[in-house]
Amino acid sequence: MNGNLSYQQSIAVEFTAVKDRVRFFIDDHHWGEDGRYKEVILMNYLRRILPSSVSVGTGFVKNNRRELSNQIDIIVYKNDTPRLFSEGDFVVVMPESVLGIIEVKSTSSHRVFSSTDKRLSVIEKSVQNGRIIGNKHIFNGIFAYDNSIKLNKKFRNTNLALQLSKSEGYLNHLSLGSNNFMRYWKDGSPLGDKRKCYSAYRLSYEKVTGKKSDNMPGFSYGYFFSNLLETVYRLISPNVLNKQYFEFLYPLEGTKEKYRVDNCTIYLE
């Protein structure tokens, strides 16, 4: 592997090493604490890689129509804009401050992507928050540490696929465990289809490197963070996005399109 790809791999190894540590100390009766712990892991990692002009917290966004978002697991926002409220990591900010929002899940499953009379699915929550912020150029992602959803010919009939087709493009990046990555293409697929769509990519260690391994995590985590970094810099300092930096962000040879999963493209309604 080249140096940049090795760096991406180290990200996956780091997250894989820490994601289950809390289970050594708490039992299955404390799923909330487990989930919060994983949000903190991700939040602290983002603080290390994002520019110093940006902060990371949790909380709400309130727009000028007095609409309040659902509570957002992770908000990436500009330091040089006013906050409506701030106490430790908890903030209430205005849409103008927001650079990215992320919902964090322990596992991407059909239950997580299903709604009930009392609960929005994680996609519906992300889309609703995106509408309230009112800006499709920010990063709006779902990060799941593990995954139980299969990317196969039945994928288009899942709740996940149906809700993505109705998302209006507000949600733009999904990491489904370390092996599976999805992103939204507002101008159509890089393969030439001009319809707005979500493409799925299998970025497992074996698929990318050609080497068999039962325990090496894949590259989805790294590509999720790379897309976040690109989005943040496009919004605050686009001049840094030169060829060298893009090679660092996206080190897969031949781009990730060679790892796109056939029959899993979701077109917007």
C-alpha positions in Angstrom: 0.0 0.0 0.0 1.1 3.6 -0.6 1.7 5.9 2.3 -1.6 7.7 2.0 -3.5 4.5 1.8 -1.7 3.1 4.8 -2.7 6.2 6.7 -6.4 5.6 5.8 -6.0 2.0 7.0 -4.6 3.3 10.3 -7.7 5.3 10.9 -9.9 2.1 10.5 -7.6 0.2 12.9 -7.8 2.9 15.5 -11.6 3.0 15.5 -11.8 -0.8 15.4 -9.5 -1.0 18.5 -11.6 1.4 20.6 -15.2 0.9 19.5 -16.0 -2.0 21.8 -13.9 -1.1 24.9 -16.8 0.2 26.9 -18.4 -3.3 26.6 -15.7 -4.6 28.9 -17.1 -2.4 31.7 -20.9 -2.2 31.1 -23.5 -4.8 30.3 -26.3 -4.8 27.7 -28.6 -2.8 30.0 -26.6 0.4 29.2 -26.9 0.8 25.5 -27.3 4.6 25.9 -23.9 4.9 27.6 -22.3 2.7 24.9 -23.8 4.9 22.2 -22.7 8.2 23.8 -19.2 6.8 24.3 -18.9 6.2 20.6 -20.1 9.7 19.8 -17.3 11.0 22.1 -14.7 8.9 20.4 -15.7 10.3 17.0 -16.0 13.8 18.3 -12.5 13.8 19.8 -11.0 12.3 16.6 -12.6 15.1 14.5 -11.2 17.7 16.8 -7.7 16.4 16.0 -8.1 16.4 12.2 -10.3 19.5 11.6 -8.8 23.0 11.3 -8.5 25.2 14.4 -11.0 27.7 13.1 -13.7 25.0 13.5 -15.3 23.5 16.6 -17.1 20.2 17.2 -20.0 19.8 19.6 -23.5 18.3 20.1 -26.8 20.1 20.3 -29.4 21.9 18.1 -29.7 24.3 15.2 -32.3 27.0 15.2 -33.1 29.0 12.1 -34.6 32.4 11.6 -38.1 30.9 11.2 -37.7 29.7 14.8 -37.6 26.1 13.7 -35.5 23.9 16.0 -33.7 20.9 14.7 -33.7 17.5 16.4 -30.8 17.0 18.7 -27.8 16.4 16.5 -25.1 13.9 17.7 -22.2 15.9 16.2 -22.2 19.5 14.8 -19.2 20.9 13.1 -19.4 24.7 13.2 -17.4 27.9 12.6 -15.7 29.5 15.5 -16.1 33.1 14.2 -19.9 33.1 14.1 -22.2 33.7 17.1 -23.7 30.9 19.2 -27.1 31.2 20.6 -26.1 29.0 23.6 -22.9 27.2 24.6 -22.1 25.1 27.6 -19.2 22.7 27.3 -19.7 20.5 24.2 -23.4 21.4 24.1 -24.4 24.2 21.7 -27.3 25.8 20.0 -26.2 27.5 16.8 -27.6 29.2 13.7 -27.6 27.6 10.2 -24.9 30.1 9.1 -22.5 28.6 11.6 -22.9 25.0 10.4 -20.3 23.2 8.3 -21.4 19.6 8.9 -23.7 17.4 10.9 -23.3 13.7 11.7 -25.6 11.1 13.3 -23.6 8.3 15.0 -24.9 4.7 15.3 -23.3 1.6 16.8 -24.6 -0.5 14.0 -26.4 0.2 10.7 -29.4 -2.1 10.6 -32.8 -2.3 9.1 -34.3 -1.2 12.5 -32.1 1.9 12.5 -33.4 2.9 9.1 -37.0 2.2 10.0 -39.4 4.7 11.5 -42.3 4.3 13.9 -45.2 6.5 15.0 -43.0 7.8 17.8 -39.6 7.8 16.3 -38.0 9.1 13.1 -35.5 6.8 11.3 -31.9 8.1 11.3 -32.3 9.1 7.7 -35.5 11.0 8.3 -33.9 12.7 11.2 -30.8 13.7 9.1 -33.0 15.0 6.3 -35.3 17.0 8.6 -32.3 18.6 10.2 -30.9 19.4 6.8 -34.1 21.1 5.8 -34.1 23.2 8.9 -30.5 24.2 8.3 -31.4 24.9 4.7 -28.1 24.3 3.1 -27.3 21.2 0.9 -23.6 22.2 0.6 -22.7 21.3 4.2 -21.6 17.8 5.1 -24.6 15.7 6.3 -23.6 12.2 7.2 -24.4 9.0 9.1 -21.5 7.2 10.7 -22.1 3.6 11.9 -19.3 1.7 13.6 -20.7 -1.7 12.4 -23.0 -2.9 9.7 -25.6 -5.6 9.2 -27.1 -4.4 5.9 -26.0 -6.3 2.8 -25.3 -4.5 -0.4 -26.8 -6.9 -2.9 -29.5 -7.1 -5.5 -32.2 -6.9 -2.8 -30.7 -3.6 -1.4 -33.0 -1.4 -3.5 -36.1 -2.8 -1.7 -34.8 -1.9 1.8 -36.0 0.9 4.0 -32.6 2.5 3.7 -32.9 2.7 -0.1 -36.5 3.9 -0.1 -35.7 6.7 2.3 -32.6 7.7 0.4 -34.7 8.1 -2.7 -36.9 10.6 -0.8 -34.1 12.5 0.9 -33.9 15.4 -1.6 -30.1 15.2 -1.4 -29.9 16.6 2.1 -28.0 13.5 3.4 -24.8 13.1 1.4 -22.4 10.6 3.1 -22.9 7.3 4.9 -20.3 5.0 6.4 -21.9 1.6 7.0 -19.3 0.0 9.1 -15.7 0.0 8.0 -16.3 -1.8 4.6 -19.3 0.0 3.0 -19.5 3.6 2.0 -22.2 5.6 0.2 -22.3 9.1 -1.1 -24.7 11.4 -2.9 -24.0 12.7 -6.4 -25.9 15.9 -7.0 -24.7 16.2 -10.6 -25.1 12.5 -11.3 -22.8 9.5 -11.1 -19.1 10.0 -12.2 -19.8 7.1 -14.6 -21.8 9.5 -16.8 -25.5 9.1 -15.7 -26.7 12.6 -15.0 -29.5 11.7 -12.6 -29.1 12.6 -9.0 -28.2 9.5 -7.1 -26.5 7.7 -4.2 -23.8 5.2 -5.1 -22.5 2.4 -2.9 -18.9 1.3 -2.6 -17.4 -1.8 -1.1 -14.1 -0.7 0.5 -13.2 -3.8 2.4 -9.5 -4.5 3.0 -9.6 -7.6 0.7 -11.4 -5.8 -2.0 -9.0 -2.8 -2.0 -5.7 -4.5 -1.4 -6.3 -7.9 -2.9 -5.1 -9.6 0.3 -7.2 -11.9 2.3 -7.8 -11.0 6.0 -10.4 -12.0 8.5 -9.9 -9.1 10.9 -8.5 -6.1 9.0 -11.1 -3.3 8.8 -11.8 -1.5 5.5 -11.5 2.0 4.2 -15.0 3.4 4.6 -14.1 5.3 7.8 -11.2 7.0 6.2 -13.2 8.1 3.1 -16.0 9.4 5.3 -13.5 11.7 7.1 -11.8 12.7 3.9 -15.1 13.8 2.4 -15.8 15.8 5.6 -12.5 17.5 5.4 -13.0 18.3 1.8 -16.4 19.8 2.5 -15.1 21.9 5.4 -12.2 23.3 3.5 -14.4 24.0 0.4 -16.6 26.1 2.7 -13.9 28.0 4.7 -10.7 27.8 2.7 -11.0 26.3 -0.8 -7.5 27.4 -1.8 -5.9 24.5 0.2 -7.6 21.9 -2.0 -4.7 21.3 -4.4 -3.6 18.1 -6.2 -1.3 17.0 -3.4 -4.1 17.3 -0.8 -6.6 15.4 -2.9 -4.1 12.6 -3.3 -3.8 12.5 0.5 -7.6 12.5 1.0 -8.4 10.0 -1.7 -5.5 7.5 -2.1 -7.3 4.6 -3.8 -5.7 4.0 -7.2 -8.1 4.6 -10.1 -10.5 6.3 -7.7 -13.1 4.5 -5.7 -15.4 4.0 -8.7 -13.8 0.6 -9.4 -15.2 -0.5 -6.1 -18.8 0.7 -6.8 -21.4 -2.0 -6.1 -23.6 -2.8 -9.1 -27.4 -2.7 -8.7 -27.1 -0.6 -5.5 -27.4 2.9 -7.0 -30.4 4.8 -5.6 -31.9 7.5 -7.8 -33.8 10.4 -6.3 -37.6 10.5 -6.8 
